């Protein structure tokens, strides 16, 4: 095992960012952040006026003094930031005012100042003046639009300002961009690497393991694109425990930031003590990602829209049923070869088998897209008689021919009876409160919805009112996730833990949505 990395900021390398609009809120945020972090950035530039900045600095000084007198209080490393608008910050004042406020923050007890390269170059003595005032200076570069090609040149320019550490934060359009940002430390302990944007989210989690002196996380509202919360960084992703021995899994798609897969799998890793992390990779360009994959040392991938079909071209082998389905949602990396699987169909089978016998049953699939395709092939192989109904009858007919199923027109549903009906369309997702079929067409013993948010779609509510057994899309999500776990780790998945984590998250989302709807209604009234 290698030596412990200790950055110039100390042993705690997760920096909690406090960005608030009033001095009182900033102080409250500082007190809350101090419970989970010892390195804290105070974004004084977010405050609404010069007077509010002065007030906040005074309040922070008193808080530092109070903590110094309090027995048992942890020592904090505070970073004062007053970034000007020209550098992507919120401060509208002059450079002279900026430096004056930073000197006041140093006097109040802030150990570090984050000074943007724009100010350092416009005022060549600024860095030295802040150092003389008693602070160490983090000279920073931000590009909120792109990642420059020559990052080494940017780093050299930052070092010429003679600060105590440098920070490079850029907006990443791809995982390749993010990995270029993570390659800047070169073993040094004074480089902060910040890949921003959705494409940089996974790289933020990996930053500490790739040598960054700090990883930024929000305590409250995020202050930069793609910034995760402190609780997620420490608890969900365990960023300070990731090492070369950590197995890396992830999900690729566009978008992926709302995916529940990282929560589900990481909760399982924590429960079983598996040295692994599951990351969300925002991927719009699959070819770019696959070129970068070798640098990520991946063990497995979950694949979602729009890459389930195109990923097949990069595989060395896939199982027979997945090949017939023509879609892959699981990739295992073994001995430099890529193996493809489809755990979606496993999720459908496992979820349904808890409610009914599949062999000899009649099942209606609503839809003929990718999700429907996996369900159709799986159920036909399980011995069910499968019927397909889609908005475009020709598409349903083509899928039926390919899978030895049956296509039925919508007009015939009212007179048909099925053992199960599965909604494999996006109807009912999110704010959509409609159902894919009418009540008089819902004639079955079991109704299953592949939509998992909300958990109780209008389709399932309609079924419950008719006394029909229901299966939420969450059950399929959990079952296919458990199948992925077993493919990658060759052990039984901790299904109970994975289920609880998903259901808690979905219930929390629905409570938030309900409160939001209530507030909107009250406003209208």
C-alpha positions as CSV (number, residue, x, y, z in Angstrom):
1,X,0.0,0.0,0.0
2,X,1.4,3.5,-1.0
3,X,2.0,6.4,1.3
4,X,-1.0,8.4,2.5
5,X,-1.7,11.5,0.3
6,X,-1.8,14.7,2.4
7,X,-2.6,17.8,0.4
8,X,-1.5,21.3,1.2
9,X,-5.0,21.7,2.7
10,X,-4.5,18.9,5.2
11,X,-5.8,15.4,5.6
12,X,-9.5,16.2,4.9
13,X,-9.7,16.7,1.1
14,X,-13.4,17.2,0.7
15,X,-14.1,20.9,0.6
16,X,-17.6,21.9,1.5
17,X,-18.8,25.0,-0.4
18,X,-21.0,27.5,1.3
19,X,-22.8,29.8,-1.2
20,X,-25.6,32.0,0.3
21,X,-27.3,35.3,-0.4
22,X,-27.2,36.7,3.2
23,X,-24.6,36.9,5.9
24,X,-26.9,35.1,8.4
25,X,-27.5,32.3,5.9
26,X,-23.7,32.0,5.2
27,X,-23.0,31.8,9.0
28,X,-25.7,29.1,9.4
29,X,-24.3,27.2,6.5
30,X,-20.8,27.4,8.0
31,X,-22.0,25.9,11.2
32,X,-23.8,23.1,9.5
33,X,-20.8,22.4,7.1
34,X,-18.4,22.2,10.1
35,X,-20.2,19.1,11.3
36,X,-19.1,17.1,8.2
37,X,-16.0,18.9,6.8
38,X,-12.9,20.7,8.1
39,X,-12.1,22.4,4.8
40,X,-14.8,24.9,3.9
41,X,-15.0,27.4,1.0
42,X,-16.9,30.6,1.8
43,X,-18.3,32.1,-1.4
44,X,-18.5,35.8,-0.2
45,X,-19.2,36.8,-3.8
46,X,-22.7,35.3,-3.6
47,X,-23.7,37.8,-1.0
48,X,-26.1,40.5,-2.3
49,X,-24.2,43.7,-1.4
50,X,-20.9,45.2,-0.2
51,X,-22.5,45.8,3.2
52,X,-23.6,42.2,3.4
53,X,-20.0,41.0,2.6
54,X,-18.6,43.2,5.4
55,X,-21.2,41.8,7.8
56,X,-20.6,38.2,6.8
57,X,-16.8,38.6,7.3
58,X,-17.4,40.1,10.7
59,X,-19.7,37.2,11.7
60,X,-17.3,34.6,10.4
61,X,-14.5,36.2,12.5
62,X,-16.7,36.0,15.7
63,X,-17.5,32.4,14.9
64,X,-13.9,31.4,14.5
65,X,-13.1,33.1,17.8
66,X,-16.0,31.3,19.5
67,X,-14.8,27.9,18.1
68,X,-11.2,28.7,19.3
69,X,-12.5,29.1,22.9
70,X,-14.7,26.0,22.7
71,X,-13.2,22.9,24.0
72,X,-13.4,20.0,21.5
73,X,-14.3,22.1,18.4
74,X,-12.5,20.9,15.3
75,X,-10.0,23.3,13.7
76,X,-11.3,24.5,10.4
77,X,-9.4,25.4,7.2
78,X,-11.5,28.2,5.6
79,X,-11.0,29.4,2.0
80,X,-12.3,32.9,1.3
81,X,-13.6,33.4,-2.3
82,X,-14.7,36.7,-3.8
83,X,-14.7,35.8,-7.5
84,X,-15.4,38.7,-9.9
85,X,-18.0,38.4,-12.6
86,X,-15.3,38.6,-15.3
87,X,-14.1,35.3,-14.0
88,X,-17.5,33.6,-13.7
89,X,-18.2,34.7,-10.1
90,X,-20.8,37.0,-8.6
91,X,-18.8,40.0,-7.3
92,X,-19.5,43.2,-9.1
93,X,-17.0,45.4,-7.3
94,X,-13.5,46.5,-8.4
95,X,-10.2,44.6,-7.9
96,X,-9.2,47.1,-5.2
97,X,-12.5,46.3,-3.3
98,X,-12.0,42.6,-3.9
99,X,-8.5,42.6,-2.4
100,X,-9.6,44.7,0.6
101,X,-12.4,42.3,1.4
102,X,-10.0,39.3,1.1
103,X,-7.6,41.0,3.5
104,X,-10.5,41.5,6.0
105,X,-11.3,37.8,5.6
106,X,-7.7,36.9,6.4
107,X,-7.8,39.0,9.5
108,X,-11.1,37.3,10.5
109,X,-9.3,33.9,10.4
110,X,-9.6,32.6,6.8
111,X,-6.4,30.6,6.1
112,X,-6.7,30.5,2.3
113,X,-7.9,32.8,-0.4
114,X,-9.0,31.7,-3.8
115,X,-7.8,34.3,-6.3
116,X,-8.7,34.0,-9.9
117,X,-6.0,34.3,-12.6
118,X,-7.7,37.3,-14.1
119,X,-7.1,39.4,-10.9
120,X,-3.6,37.9,-10.4
121,X,-2.6,39.1,-13.8
122,X,-4.3,42.4,-13.7
123,X,-2.8,43.2,-10.3
124,X,0.7,41.5,-10.3
125,X,1.3,42.2,-6.5
126,X,-2.1,40.8,-5.4
127,X,-0.9,37.3,-4.6
128,X,2.1,38.5,-2.6
129,X,0.0,41.1,-0.7
130,X,-2.5,38.4,0.4
131,X,0.4,36.1,1.4
132,X,2.0,39.0,3.4
133,X,-1.4,39.5,5.1
134,X,-1.2,36.0,6.4
135,X,-3.0,33.8,3.9
136,X,-2.0,31.1,1.5
137,X,-3.3,31.7,-2.0
138,X,-5.0,29.3,-4.4
139,X,-4.6,30.8,-7.8
140,X,-7.6,29.6,-9.9
141,X,-8.6,29.3,-13.6
142,X,-12.2,28.8,-14.6
143,X,-13.7,28.1,-18.0
144,X,-17.5,27.6,-17.8
145,X,-17.9,27.0,-21.6
146,X,-15.3,24.4,-22.5
147,X,-12.0,22.6,-21.6
148,X,-9.0,24.2,-23.3
149,X,-6.8,22.0,-25.4
150,X,-3.5,23.0,-23.8
151,X,-4.2,22.5,-20.1
152,X,-0.5,22.2,-19.3
153,X,0.0,25.8,-20.6
154,X,-2.9,27.0,-18.3
155,X,-1.2,25.2,-15.4
156,X,2.2,26.9,-16.2
157,X,0.6,30.3,-16.3
158,X,-1.1,29.7,-12.9
159,X,2.3,28.7,-11.4
160,X,3.9,31.8,-12.7
161,X,1.7,33.8,-10.3
162,X,3.6,32.2,-7.3
163,X,0.7,31.2,-5.3
164,X,0.7,28.3,-2.8
165,X,-1.5,26.0,-4.9
166,X,-3.4,26.1,-8.3
167,X,-6.9,25.2,-9.3
168,X,-8.2,24.4,-12.8
169,X,-11.9,24.1,-13.3
170,X,-13.3,23.7,-16.8
171,X,-16.6,22.7,-18.3
172,X,-16.3,19.2,-19.8
173,X,-18.2,18.2,-22.9
174,X,-17.1,14.6,-22.7
175,X,-15.5,12.0,-20.4
176,X,-12.3,12.5,-22.4
177,X,-12.3,16.2,-21.4
178,X,-12.8,15.2,-17.7
179,X,-9.9,12.8,-17.8
180,X,-7.6,15.4,-19.3
181,X,-8.5,17.6,-16.3
182,X,-7.7,14.7,-13.9
183,X,-4.3,14.3,-15.5
184,X,-2.8,17.6,-14.3
185,X,-1.5,16.8,-10.8
186,X,1.4,14.7,-11.9
187,X,2.0,13.5,-8.3
188,X,2.0,17.0,-6.9
189,X,0.0,17.8,-3.7
190,X,-0.9,21.4,-4.6
191,X,-3.1,21.0,-7.7
192,X,-6.9,21.1,-7.5
193,X,-8.7,19.5,-10.5
194,X,-12.3,20.4,-11.0
195,X,-14.1,18.8,-14.0
196,X,-17.5,20.7,-14.3
197,X,-20.7,19.9,-16.0
198,X,-22.8,16.7,-16.3
199,X,-20.0,15.0,-18.3
200,X,-17.6,15.8,-15.5
201,X,-19.7,14.4,-12.6
202,X,-18.1,11.0,-12.5
203,X,-14.7,12.5,-12.7
204,X,-15.4,14.7,-9.6
205,X,-15.9,11.5,-7.7
206,X,-12.6,10.1,-9.0
207,X,-10.6,13.4,-8.6
208,X,-9.1,12.6,-5.2
209,X,-7.9,9.1,-6.3
210,X,-6.3,10.8,-9.3
211,X,-4.3,13.2,-7.2
212,X,-6.4,16.3,-6.8
213,X,-5.6,18.2,-3.6
214,X,-9.3,18.8,-3.1
215,X,-12.7,17.7,-4.2
216,X,-15.5,20.4,-4.0
217,X,-19.0,19.5,-2.8
218,X,-22.0,21.6,-2.0
219,X,-23.5,22.1,1.4
220,X,-26.9,23.3,0.2
221,X,-27.3,24.9,-3.2
222,X,-24.6,23.8,-5.7
223,X,-22.3,26.7,-6.7
224,X,-21.0,25.0,-10.0
225,X,-22.4,22.7,-12.7
226,X,-22.2,19.0,-11.8
227,X,-21.3,19.7,-8.1
228,X,-22.4,16.9,-5.8
229,X,-23.4,17.3,-2.2
230,X,-21.0,16.6,0.7
231,X,-23.3,13.8,2.0
232,X,-23.2,12.1,-1.5
233,X,-19.5,12.5,-1.8
234,X,-18.8,11.0,1.6
235,X,-21.6,8.5,2.0
236,X,-22.8,7.4,-1.4
237,X,-19.5,7.5,-3.4
238,X,-17.0,7.3,-0.5
239,X,-14.6,9.4,-2.5
240,X,-11.9,9.5,0.2
241,X,-11.7,5.6,0.1
242,X,-11.3,5.2,-3.6
243,X,-7.9,3.7,-4.5
244,X,-6.2,1.9,-7.4
245,X,-7.7,-1.3,-5.9
246,X,-11.2,0.0,-6.1
247,X,-13.3,-1.6,-8.8
248,X,-15.1,0.9,-11.0
249,X,-18.6,0.4,-12.4
250,X,-20.9,2.9,-13.9
251,X,-23.9,3.7,-16.1
252,X,-23.5,5.4,-19.5
253,X,-26.3,7.3,-21.2
254,X,-27.7,10.7,-22.1
255,X,-29.0,11.8,-19.6
256,X,-27.9,9.9,-16.5
257,X,-27.8,12.4,-13.7
258,X,-31.3,11.3,-12.5
259,X,-30.5,7.6,-12.6
260,X,-31.1,5.6,-9.4
261,X,-28.5,3.0,-10.4
262,X,-25.6,4.7,-8.6
263,X,-27.6,4.8,-5.4
264,X,-28.8,1.2,-5.7
265,X,-25.4,-0.3,-6.4
266,X,-23.3,1.8,-4.1
267,X,-25.7,1.1,-1.2
268,X,-25.1,-2.6,-1.9
269,X,-21.3,-2.1,-2.0
270,X,-21.5,-0.4,1.4
271,X,-23.6,-3.1,2.9
272,X,-21.4,-6.0,1.7
273,X,-18.1,-4.1,2.2
274,X,-17.2,-4.4,-1.5
275,X,-14.3,-2.1,-2.5
276,X,-16.1,-0.7,-5.5
277,X,-17.8,2.5,-6.7
278,X,-20.6,2.9,-9.3
279,X,-20.5,6.2,-11.2
280,X,-22.9,8.1,-13.5
281,X,-21.1,8.8,-16.9
282,X,-22.9,11.3,-19.0
283,X,-22.1,10.1,-22.5
284,X,-23.4,11.7,-25.7
285,X,-20.5,10.4,-27.9
286,X,-20.1,6.7,-27.4
287,X,-17.0,6.4,-29.5
288,X,-15.3,9.0,-27.5
289,X,-16.2,7.3,-24.3
290,X,-15.0,3.8,-25.4
291,X,-11.6,5.3,-26.4
292,X,-11.4,6.7,-22.9
293,X,-12.6,3.6,-21.2
294,X,-9.1,2.0,-20.8
295,X,-7.9,4.9,-18.8
296,X,-10.9,4.4,-16.4
297,X,-9.9,0.8,-15.5
298,X,-13.6,-0.2,-15.7
299,X,-15.0,-3.5,-14.4
300,X,-18.5,-3.2,-15.7
301,X,-21.1,-0.8,-17.2
302,X,-24.8,-0.4,-17.2
303,X,-26.0,1.0,-20.5
304,X,-29.1,3.1,-21.0
305,X,-30.6,5.3,-23.8
306,X,-29.4,6.0,-26.4
307,X,-26.6,3.5,-26.4
308,X,-28.2,0.1,-25.9
309,X,-28.0,-0.8,-29.6
310,X,-24.8,1.0,-30.6
311,X,-22.7,-0.5,-27.8
312,X,-23.0,-3.9,-29.5
313,X,-20.3,-2.9,-32.1
314,X,-17.7,-2.6,-29.3
315,X,-18.3,-6.0,-27.7
316,X,-16.2,-9.1,-28.1
317,X,-19.2,-11.4,-27.3
318,X,-22.8,-11.2,-26.1
319,X,-25.2,-14.0,-25.0
320,X,-27.6,-15.4,-27.5
321,X,-30.9,-13.9,-26.2
322,X,-29.3,-10.5,-25.9
323,X,-28.2,-10.8,-29.5
324,X,-31.7,-11.6,-30.6
325,X,-33.2,-8.7,-28.6
326,X,-30.6,-6.5,-30.3
327,X,-30.0,-4.4,-27.2
328,X,-27.4,-4.6,-24.4
329,X,-27.8,-2.9,-21.0
330,X,-24.9,-4.6,-19.2
331,X,-21.2,-4.9,-20.1
332,X,-18.6,-6.9,-18.2
333,X,-14.9,-6.2,-18.6
334,X,-12.9,-9.4,-18.3
335,X,-9.3,-9.9,-19.3
336,X,-9.4,-6.9,-21.7
337,X,-12.5,-8.3,-23.4
338,X,-16.0,-6.9,-23.3
339,X,-19.0,-9.2,-22.8
340,X,-22.6,-8.0,-23.3
341,X,-25.8,-9.0,-21.5
342,X,-29.4,-7.8,-21.2
343,X,-30.5,-7.8,-17.6
344,X,-33.7,-5.8,-18.5
345,X,-35.4,-9.1,-19.6
346,X,-34.2,-10.7,-16.4
347,X,-35.8,-7.9,-14.5
348,X,-39.1,-8.4,-16.3
349,X,-39.2,-12.1,-15.6
350,X,-38.2,-11.9,-12.0
351,X,-40.8,-9.1,-11.3
352,X,-43.6,-11.0,-12.9
353,X,-42.7,-14.4,-11.5
354,X,-43.5,-13.2,-8.0
355,X,-47.1,-12.7,-9.0
356,X,-47.9,-15.4,-11.6
357,X,-46.8,-18.5,-13.5
358,X,-45.3,-17.5,-16.8
359,X,-45.3,-20.7,-18.8
360,X,-48.6,-21.0,-20.6
361,X,-49.8,-17.5,-19.6
362,X,-51.1,-14.8,-22.0
363,X,-49.3,-11.5,-21.7
364,X,-50.0,-8.2,-23.6
365,X,-47.1,-5.8,-24.1
366,X,-48.0,-2.2,-24.8
367,X,-45.3,-0.6,-27.0
368,X,-42.8,-1.9,-29.5
369,X,-39.7,0.1,-28.5
370,X,-36.5,-1.1,-26.9
371,X,-38.0,-1.8,-23.5
372,X,-40.9,-3.7,-25.1
373,X,-38.5,-5.7,-27.2
374,X,-36.6,-7.1,-24.2
375,X,-39.9,-8.1,-22.5
376,X,-41.3,-9.8,-25.6
377,X,-38.3,-12.0,-26.3
378,X,-37.9,-12.9,-22.6
379,X,-41.6,-13.9,-22.2
380,X,-41.7,-15.9,-25.4
381,X,-38.6,-17.8,-24.3
382,X,-40.3,-18.4,-20.9
383,X,-43.2,-20.1,-22.6
384,X,-45.8,-17.3,-22.5
385,X,-48.1,-16.5,-25.3
386,X,-47.2,-12.8,-26.0
387,X,-49.3,-10.2,-27.7
388,X,-48.0,-6.8,-28.8
389,X,-50.1,-3.6,-29.2
390,X,-48.3,-0.4,-30.3
391,X,-49.4,3.0,-31.6
392,X,-48.0,2.0,-35.0
393,X,-49.4,-1.4,-35.8
394,X,-46.7,-2.1,-38.4
395,X,-44.0,-1.8,-35.7
396,X,-45.9,-4.2,-33.5
397,X,-46.3,-6.6,-36.4
398,X,-42.5,-6.5,-37.2
399,X,-41.6,-7.2,-33.6
400,X,-44.1,-10.0,-33.4
401,X,-42.7,-11.7,-36.6
402,X,-39.1,-11.4,-35.2
403,X,-40.0,-12.9,-31.8
404,X,-42.8,-15.5,-32.6
405,X,-45.3,-13.3,-30.8
406,X,-48.7,-11.9,-32.0
407,X,-49.6,-8.3,-33.0
408,X,-53.0,-7.1,-32.0
409,X,-54.7,-3.8,-33.0
410,X,-55.9,-1.4,-30.3
411,X,-59.5,-1.8,-31.5
412,X,-59.5,-5.4,-30.3
413,X,-58.3,-4.9,-26.7
414,X,-61.7,-4.2,-25.1
415,X,-62.9,-7.7,-25.9
416,X,-59.7,-9.5,-24.9
417,X,-58.6,-11.0,-21.6
418,X,-55.0,-11.5,-20.6
419,X,-53.2,-12.9,-17.6
420,X,-50.9,-9.8,-17.5
421,X,-50.6,-6.5,-19.3
422,X,-47.3,-4.7,-19.3
423,X,-46.9,-1.0,-20.1
424,X,-43.5,-0.7,-22.0
425,X,-44.2,2.8,-23.2
426,X,-43.1,6.1,-21.5
427,X,-46.8,7.1,-21.0
428,X,-47.3,8.0,-17.3
429,X,-43.7,9.0,-16.7
430,X,-42.9,12.1,-14.6
431,X,-45.6,14.7,-14.7
432,X,-47.6,12.8,-17.3
433,X,-50.8,11.7,-15.6
434,X,-52.3,9.7,-18.5
435,X,-52.5,6.0,-19.1
436,X,-51.6,4.0,-22.2
437,X,-55.0,2.4,-22.4
438,X,-58.6,3.0,-21.2
439,X,-60.1,1.3,-18.2
440,X,-62.4,-0.9,-20.4
441,X,-59.3,-2.2,-22.1
442,X,-57.5,-3.2,-18.9
443,X,-58.7,-6.8,-18.6
444,X,-56.1,-8.9,-16.8
445,X,-55.1,-10.4,-13.5
446,X,-51.7,-8.6,-13.2
447,X,-50.7,-5.1,-14.4
448,X,-47.1,-4.1,-14.6
449,X,-45.6,-0.7,-15.5
450,X,-42.0,-0.3,-16.6
451,X,-42.2,3.4,-15.6
452,X,-40.8,3.7,-12.1
453,X,-41.2,7.4,-11.4
454,X,-43.8,7.9,-10.2
455,X,-44.2,4.5,-8.6
456,X,-48.0,4.7,-8.8
457,X,-48.7,5.7,-12.3
458,X,-52.2,6.3,-13.6
459,X,-52.0,2.9,-15.3
460,X,-51.4,1.2,-12.0
461,X,-53.9,3.3,-10.1
462,X,-56.5,2.3,-12.7
463,X,-55.6,-1.4,-12.2
464,X,-55.8,-1.1,-8.4
465,X,-59.3,0.4,-8.6
466,X,-60.4,-2.7,-10.6
467,X,-58.8,-5.1,-8.0
468,X,-56.0,-6.1,-10.3
469,X,-52.6,-7.0,-8.8
470,X,-50.0,-4.4,-9.7
471,X,-46.2,-4.3,-10.2
472,X,-44.3,-1.0,-10.1
473,X,-41.5,-0.3,-12.5
474,X,-39.3,0.0,-9.4
475,X,-39.5,-3.8,-9.0
476,X,-38.1,-4.3,-12.5
477,X,-35.4,-1.7,-11.9
478,X,-34.3,-3.5,-8.7
479,X,-34.5,-7.0,-10.3
480,X,-32.4,-6.0,-13.3
481,X,-29.9,-4.2,-11.0
482,X,-29.6,-7.4,-8.9
483,X,-28.9,-9.4,-12.1
484,X,-26.2,-6.9,-13.0
485,X,-24.6,-7.3,-9.6
486,X,-24.5,-11.1,-10.1
487,X,-23.0,-10.8,-13.6
488,X,-20.2,-8.5,-12.4
489,X,-19.4,-9.9,-8.9
490,X,-20.5,-13.5,-9.2
491,X,-22.2,-13.3,-5.8
492,X,-25.9,-13.0,-4.7
493,X,-27.0,-9.4,-4.7
494,X,-28.1,-7.7,-1.4
495,X,-31.6,-7.2,-2.9
496,X,-33.2,-6.0,0.3
497,X,-30.7,-3.2,0.7
498,X,-30.9,-2.3,-3.0
499,X,-34.7,-2.2,-2.9
500,X,-34.9,-0.1,0.3
501,X,-32.5,2.5,-1.2
502,X,-34.5,2.8,-4.4
503,X,-37.9,3.0,-2.7
504,X,-36.7,5.6,-0.2
505,X,-35.4,7.8,-3.0
506,X,-38.6,7.4,-5.0
507,X,-40.8,8.1,-2.0
508,X,-38.8,11.2,-1.2
509,X,-39.1,12.4,-4.8
510,X,-42.9,11.9,-4.7
511,X,-43.2,13.8,-1.4
512,X,-41.2,16.7,-2.8
513,X,-43.4,16.7,-5.9
514,X,-46.5,16.6,-3.8
515,X,-45.3,19.6,-1.7
516,X,-44.4,21.5,-4.8
517,X,-47.9,20.9,-6.3
518,X,-49.5,22.0,-3.1
519,X,-47.5,25.2,-3.0
520,X,-48.4,25.9,-6.7
521,X,-52.1,25.3,-6.0
522,X,-52.0,27.6,-2.9
523,X,-50.3,30.3,-5.1
524,X,-53.0,30.0,-7.7
525,X,-55.8,30.2,-5.1
